Amino acid sequence: MTAPAAVPQPGDHHAQLRRSVLEAYRWCLGCKLEHPESAFVGERGQKVNRCAMCRAKLRARPRPVHDPAATRRAYLRQKYGITVEEYDALREAQSHQCAICGTHEDDIQVPRVGRPRKDGTPAAEAAKLVVDHCHASGRVRGLLCNGCNSAIGHFRDSTEVMRAAIRYLSPEA
């Protein structure tokens, strides 16, 4: 006796082929399910990788609360390997002044940066004295005003180029 022929089930290959002839289907990266291609069109008509349902869930989720102090801590640790306390100690050691030009941080004009936040809180104020570090070794050299830090960057941290600039600016004797 021969085995009875298998009856195609709704999820089998033949049903998928019939369905794909009518409309293309894609896998959603969010829910990992197959949806019609029309579910992967964004608000401005662009192609997206998540279905409409997953995009709606993403928009509805609560946003994390922005903590400027935590952002500053993480930035100083990641970029320069120092803590906020070490930054503040360096600032105190320099009498809150730029290590090159001596401008006090209260006299440094820094515009607010960034756009207003969605939660209504103002953008964080930028640091008036920025961390200067050696790009070769990563060692922190001191705190500078933005102008002096930019100047050192334009001189490519080269004392020879700085000496050439001094000779250029010096009156001929």
N, C-alpha and C positions, 0 to 999 in steps of 0.2 A: 504494500500500500504506500502511496506517495503522500508526502506532507502537503497539507492544504496551503494554497498561496496566501501570503501575508497580505492582510488588508491595509492599505496605506493609512497611517494615522495623521492627524492634523499637523503634527510637528515634523513629519518626515521630509525627506529630500524632495519628493515630487510636489508636495504642498508648497515647500519653499520656492521651488522653481516656478510654479504657477503664480505665486505671490510676487516674485521678483519680476515677472513679465509685466504685471500690471503697474508696479511702482517699485523703485529702488529702495532698499532698506539698508540701514547702517547701525553699527553698534555704538551705544552711548558710553562715553568714558566715565560718566558719573554713576549711573545705575547698572551698567553692564548688560543692558537689555537691547533688543533689536527694535528699532522704530522706523517709520517711514522717513524718507529723505526730507520731506517737508517739515519735520520736527527739528531739523538742524539748521534753521535759518534764523539769524539774529534779528534784532529790532531794526537795524539799518539795511537788512537784506544780505548781510555777509554770511558766509558759511561758518558754523561753529561746531565744536566737538561734543557738546552736551545737548540733550534733548530739552524741549521747552519746559517740561516738568522739573528737571534738575536745575535749569537756570532759574526758575521761579523759587525753588528751595534755597539756592545760593543767595538770591537777592533778599529773601526774607530772614536769613539767619542774623543773629545779633552780631554787631561789629565789636571788636575788642576796643576797650577804652584806651585812648592814647595817653601815655605817661611820659612826658618830656624828660623827667629825671632818669627813668629807666633807659630811654633812648640814648641820652648823653653818656650814662655809665657804660652801656654796651659799645658805643662808638669809640670812647677813649680806650677801653680795654682791647677792642678788636684792632683798631687802627694803629695805636701807639704802645699798647701794652702797659698802660698806667691806669690807676684808679682816679676817681674824682678827688679823693683826699690828696693824692700825689700832685694832681694838677693844682689844687688850691694851695698846697705847700710851696710849690714852685712859684705861683702867683705872689704869695706872701714874701718869699725870698727876693723876688724882683721888685718889691714895693708896688705891686700892681701897675708896673710900667713895662713898656716894650724894651727888650734887652738890647736893641740897637739904637733907636732914636730917643728913647726915654720918655715917650709920650705916655701920660697916665691914662689908664683905661676909661676914666670918666670923661676924658677929652676926645675919645675916639667915637665918631659918629658911625653907627651901624644901623642900616635900615632893617625893618622887619622883613624876614624872608618867608617865602611860601605863601600859599593862598589860605584864606580863612578855612577853618576846619568845619566839617559837616555838623559837628555837635555844638557849634557856636563858640567854642573856646578860641582865643586868638592864637596865631602862630607863635611858636617859641622864639624868643629873642636870640639872635646869633651871639656867639662868644666874641667878646671884644679883643681878647688876646688869644691868638691861635697857637697851637703847638707846632714848633719847628723841630724837624728831625732829620737826621742824616739818611739819605735814601739808600746809601750803600750798606750801612750797618743797622739802620733802624733805631739808633740811639737818639733819645730826646735831647735836644740841645738847649731849649729854653722856650719862652713864650714871646711872640712878636705881634706887632700890629699887622693888619692885613697888608698894608703897603710895603712894609719891610719884608714880610714873608714872600710877597709876590716878586719883589726886587731880587731876593736871593734865588728864587726859582728862575727868573729870567737870566740871571748870571750863571745858571746851571750848577750852583753850589761850588763854583770854581774861584779860588782866591786869585788865580792868574788873571781871569777875566775881570774880576773886581779891581785889581791893581791897574789894569789897562784902562778901566773906566775912570779911576782916580787920576791917572796921568792925563787922560783926555780932558777932564774937568778942571785940572789945575792950571792956573795962569802960567804962561811961559815966563821964565825968569831969565 
